Amino acid sequence: LLGVEPTIDSGSDLQQVLGFLMQRAPSFSLRGGTREILRGIIARGLGLR
């Protein structure tokens, strides 16, 4: 899409940022957001979990 390869150690600023984001992206999507956290807290309080 951008025509550059992501890298961590060398390359342009764009390549380094892409490399950093590609390493971190899975952790952002797996953590869950506020809505999921509150849903879990409420479910535990109701004894559903």
Residue pairs with C-beta under 8 A, 6 or more apart in sequence:
2 14
2 18
4 11
4 12
4 14
4 15
4 18
5 11
5 15
6 15
6 18
6 19
6 21
6 22
7 15
7 16
7 18
7 19
8 16
8 19
8 20
8 23
11 19
40 49
43 49
